[in-house]
């Protein structure tokens, strides 16, 4: 199992990262903000206007540390990484499956079923914890809709049909997820999923969390030798890590739980966002720090992995799932087992 290492997030606008021996030094024009040995991190993620020296990039590449550049809203821009690991036979088989609609659909079904089960568990847990704060009839109806969609996935005959089932279920899910936002409803709500750009604070928050999750999954896929850009459900598009997005589906509800916790516990308030002309909403620098702190704490917490039947840190889950996907492609296990959240 891959050891859980830290991800270094740099969010201070105008920062510059340079190499000093085997250390990465983060600084602004005024002062050094921090120094960290390259051996202590797994990936470096830069948000907004961040500079990285060529020597620092080389140090990271030589030590298998990926460097990712994101917009200040959390949208992926580019990445730098060293020599690709893994054997060519695994990638060749991955490409064969991607070109085979039947085999691709089989793997995609497992991922979507995992997502829908996890969505149902997020709603069920929130309902049981706060029965007096939600509309019982609407919540029960949504949970049943998700349950039926989970069953319908099995009989889907094409990727388009599968995406249609998932899309309808996601619409119902977000309608009910709004009920689990219990604090400051004047400023935190979700009236359906919107992005590019997000139009409300909750959508801005989950978009940022999804970007963090996608980065972790892409790194995990690279670590086992798979190509994160060739997926089984999301179509190929230049610059889009389609396989990472495929695998992210089953883990999105975990990010939603983090978003609800941030708001309901008052760890993030309305002042952690910027509203721009035209209606776009994004996290500000302090807001991003609050989210990153909670995200890292969440990744440290232990969860029960249903397939392994053991407790592991949440941060290792993407690496475990990437390894299981690789094993299923090689035929070492019978089918891909998605990760299911505990109730």
N, C-alpha and C positions, 0 to 999 in steps of 0.2 A: 504494500500500500504506500502511496506517495505521502511523504511527511508533510504535514500542514505547515507552510511557511507564511510569512507576512507579505501583504501587498502594501507598497508604499504609495500613498496618494498625495499628490502635490496640487494644492488648490490656490495658493497665494498668487494673485495676478502679478506678472512681471518677474517671477522667480527664475533663477538660472541654476542648472544642475551641472556640476563639473566633477572630474575625477581627481582624487588625491590618493595615490597609492592604490589600495584595494577598497577605498571608501568612496561613496557618493556624497558630495557636499551640496546642500541646497542653500542658496543665498539670494538676497535681494541687493540692491545698490547700497543699502545701509548696513546690513549685517548678515552673518551666517545664521540660517534658521535651524540647521541640523546637519548631522554627519552620521552616516550609517554604513557599516560594512556590507559590501555587495553580497556576501555569502549569507546574510541574514534575511534576504528578501527573495521572493519568487517572481514578482512583477512590479513594474513601476508604471503608474497611471498618472498622466498629467492633464489637468483641466484648465482650459482657457489659454491665456498667453504665457506659456512656460517654455523656456529654452533649455536645450540639453546639448552639451558639447559633444563633438564627434568622438572624443576620447572616452567620455562617459558612456556613450552608446556602445562603443567597442568593448568596454569593460563589462557591460551588461550582457552583450551578445556572447562573449567568451565564457560567461558564467551561467548561461541559460536563463537569464532574466529578461523577460519580454518588456518592451517599452511601448506603451500605448498613449496616443494623443487623442483627447476628447475635447469637444467644444465645451464652453462654460455651462451649457445645458445638459451635458452628459452624452452627447451624440458622438459615436465613434468617427474618427477622422483617418487615422493611419496607425501602423504599428511597426516596430523594428524588432527583429529577432535573429538569433544566430542560426546555425545549421539545423535543419529539420531532422528530428530524431524519428526512430521507428523504421520498420522494414517496408520495402516497396510492395511486398506481396499484400500487406494489409490495405494499403491505399488502392492498389489495383482492384482488389475485391470490393472496396468501398465504391469505387467508380462504376464497377459492373452493376452493383445494386442500385446506384443512383440512376442508371440508364434502364433499369428494369422496373416498370410501373408496378408489377405485382409484388416483387420483393420490397420495393420502397414503401408501398402502402402498408405492408405487414408491420414494418418497423414503426412507421408513422402512427399507426393505430395504437400501438403500445404507449407511445409518448402522449398522444391526445387523451387516451383513457387515464393515464396517470395524472394529467392536468385536471381533468374533470372530477376525478375522485378527490384530488387535493382541494379544488375549489369548493366542493361540497363540504369537505371537512373544515375549511375556514369558516364557512357560513354556519355550520352546525355547532362548532365550538363557540362562536360569537353569540349565537342564539341561546345556547345553554348557559352561558355566563351572564347574559343580560336579557332574560326573557321579558322583563318589564320595560325595555327600552326599544323594542322592535315590533313591527307589525307581524304578529304570529302567522296570520293567514297568508300574507304575501311571502314571508320567509319560507314557510312550509311548501308553498307552491313552487318557489324557485328551487328548493332542494330537490323536489320531485322531478322538476324539469331537467336538472343536472343528472339525476339518476337515470332518467330515460335516455338522455343523450349519451351517457356512458354505455348503455346497452346498444344504442343505435350504431355506435362506432364500430362494433363487431361486424355488422352487416354492410358497412360502406363498401361500395364496389369501385370507387375511384378516389383519387386525391381531391378532386373538386367536391365530391360529395362529402368527404371527410372534413374538408375546410368549411363547408356549409354547416355541418353539424356543430363543429367547434365554434363557428362564428355566432350562431344563434344561441348556443349555451353561454358564450362569453357575454352577450348582450344581457341575458337574464341575470347572470352572476353580478355584473357591475351595478345593475339596478338595485340588487339587494345588498351589495357590499356597502353602498351609501348608508344603509341603516346602522352599520357597525361603526361608523364615524360618530363618536359620542360627544365630542368636545368642540366648541366653537363652530357650530354648524353654519354660522353666517359666512365664514371664510373657508371652511373645509367641507367639501361635498364633491360628489361625482355624478354627473348626469350623462353617463355614457363615456366611453373611452375616446379621447381626442389627443392628438400629438402632432408634432412637426408644424407649428409649435403647440405645446399644451396650452389650454385656454383657462385652466383653473389650477388652484394650488395642489389638489390631490393628484390630478393627472401629471403635473410637473414633478411631484414627488415620486410617483411610481415609475415614471419614465426614467428618472435618474437612477433609481434602484435597479430597474431592468438593465440599464446600461452597465452598471457594476456587475450584475449577474452574468450578462453576456460576455464580458471581458474574462471573468473567472472561468466560464465554460470553454471559451475559445482556447485559453491557456491549457486547460485540462485536456482537451482534445489533441492539441499539439504534443502534450507530454506523453501520450500513448501512441503517437505516430499517425494520427488521423488528420485529414484535411478538413478544417472547420468551415471551409467555403463551399463544400459540395454536400448538399443536404438531401433528405428524402421526402420532405414535405414542402418546405419553402423553396421556391424556384430559384435557379441560378441567376445572380445579378452581380455585375462587377462591383467589388468592394463590399459585398454583403456576406457575412459569415453565416451561410444558410444552415449548416449543420449545428452550429452553436445556437441559432434561433430555434431549430427543431428541438434540441435537448432542453432549451430554456423553458419550453412550454410547461413541462411538468413541475418546474421550480418557481414559476411566476407567483403562485399563491403563497409561497414562503416569503417572497419579497413584499407581497400585499400585507402579510402579518406584521412585518417590520414597519410598514407605513402606518398601519392602524395603531401600533404601539407608540410610535413617535408622537402621533397626534393625541391619542387618548390619555397618555401619561404626561402630556405637556412638555415633552422633550423637544418639540419643534412648534413654534407658534407662527402666526400670520406674518410677523415681521421678518421671517427668514426667507422671504420671497421678494422678487422684483416684478412689477407689472409694467410691461412695455407698451409703447404706442402700437395700436393695431390689435391689442388683446392678448399678446403672448405673455405667459407667466413662466418664471424660472426661479430656481433657488439662488440666493445671494451667497457670498463667500461664507458667512457665519452659518447659514442654513446648510450648506454642503458639509461643513465640518460636523455639525450635529448629526446629520444623516450618516456620514462616514464613521463616526464614533459608534453609533448604534449598530451599524452594519457589521463592523469588525467584532463588536461584542456578541452579536448574534452568531457569527461564524465560529466563535470559540465554544459556544454551547453545545452540549452533547445531544444527539438524537438517536433514536433506534432505527437502524437500517433493516427493513423487513426481509430483504433477500439474504443479507449477511447474518442477520439475527444477532447483531451486536451493536453496542453504543459507539458512535464515532462523532467527532466534531462536525458541525454543520459545514464548516469550511472545506472539509474533505469530500463532501458529497459529490461535487462536480467531477472530481478525479475518480471516485469510485464508479460513478455512472459512465464516465468515458471509458474506463477499463472494462466495464460490463458490456458496453456497446461493442468495443473491439473484440471481446471474447465471443460475442454472439455472431459477429461478422466472420470470424475465423471458424465458426461452427463448434466452439468448445462448450457452449451452453445452448439450451433450446429456447431461442427467442430472447429478446431484450426485456429485462425486468425494470420498469420505471420505478422511480423513488416515490414512495407514498408517505406523506406526513402522518405523524401520530395524531390521534384525535385531539 
